Amino acid sequence: MDRFDRYWIGFLIGLILPAAFALTYIEVMNLWYTLEALHFHAPSVMSKLLMVSVFPDLALIFVFYTTDTWRLSKGVLAGALPYILAALIVSM
């Protein structure tokens, strides 16, 4: 596992996983019509969607932290920060 313990790998995972999870969540929960009706402008909906999309990153941070892959864990956290900050900015 040490060969995958790279900061940039974690950062890429942290950026891509929330976007993929959000699109999957929207598709499975059939939210396309609701989001189109709100024109993606309702701050409460967008904030909640951004926060839900970060959950897989937080689970990965826990898994990587318990397996002692510190750089990978820090990279995932750094990749999740833009989503968390966007959720906070949208909710204000």
C-alpha positions in Angstrom: 0.0 0.0 0.0 3.0 2.3 0.4 3.4 2.7 -3.3 -0.1 4.3 -3.5 0.6 6.6 -0.5 1.0 9.7 -2.6 -0.5 13.1 -1.9 -1.5 13.8 -5.5 -3.3 10.5 -5.9 -5.4 11.4 -2.8 -6.0 14.9 -4.1 -7.3 13.5 -7.4 -9.5 11.0 -5.7 -10.8 13.8 -3.4 -11.8 16.0 -6.4 -13.3 13.3 -8.6 -15.2 11.2 -6.1 -17.7 13.8 -4.8 -18.6 14.9 -8.3 -19.2 11.3 -9.4 -21.2 10.6 -6.2 -23.3 13.7 -6.7 -24.2 12.8 -10.2 -25.0 9.2 -9.2 -27.1 10.5 -6.2 -29.1 12.8 -8.5 -29.7 10.0 -11.0 -30.7 7.3 -8.4 -32.9 9.6 -6.4 -34.4 11.0 -9.7 -33.8 14.6 -8.8 -33.2 16.0 -12.2 -36.7 17.4 -12.6 -36.6 19.0 -9.1 -33.2 20.6 -9.7 -34.3 21.9 -13.1 -37.5 23.4 -11.6 -35.3 25.2 -9.1 -32.9 26.2 -11.8 -30.0 25.0 -9.6 -30.3 28.3 -7.7 -32.0 27.3 -4.5 -29.1 27.7 -1.9 -30.5 25.2 0.5 -30.7 22.4 -2.2 -27.3 23.1 -3.6 -25.7 23.3 -0.1 -27.2 20.0 0.9 -26.2 18.3 -2.4 -22.6 19.5 -2.0 -22.5 18.3 1.6 -23.9 14.9 0.7 -21.4 14.5 -2.1 -18.5 14.9 0.4 -19.5 11.9 2.5 -17.6 9.3 0.4 -14.4 11.4 0.8 -14.9 11.5 4.6 -15.3 7.7 4.6 -12.1 7.3 2.6 -10.2 9.6 4.9 -11.2 7.3 7.8 -10.2 4.2 5.9 -6.8 5.7 4.8 -6.2 7.0 8.3 -6.7 3.6 9.9 -4.4 1.9 7.4 -1.6 4.4 8.1 -1.5 5.9 4.6 -1.1 9.5 5.8 -0.2 11.3 2.6 -3.1 9.7 0.8 -5.5 10.7 3.6 -4.2 14.3 3.5 -4.7 14.4 -0.2 -8.3 13.3 0.0 -9.0 15.9 2.7 -7.4 18.6 0.5 -9.5 17.5 -2.5 -12.7 17.6 -0.4 -12.1 21.1 0.9 -13.3 22.9 -2.2 -16.6 21.1 -2.0 -17.0 21.9 1.7 -16.1 25.6 1.2 -18.5 25.8 -1.7 -21.3 24.4 0.5 -20.6 26.9 3.2 -20.5 29.8 0.7 -23.7 28.8 -1.0 -25.5 28.4 2.3 -24.7 31.9 3.5 
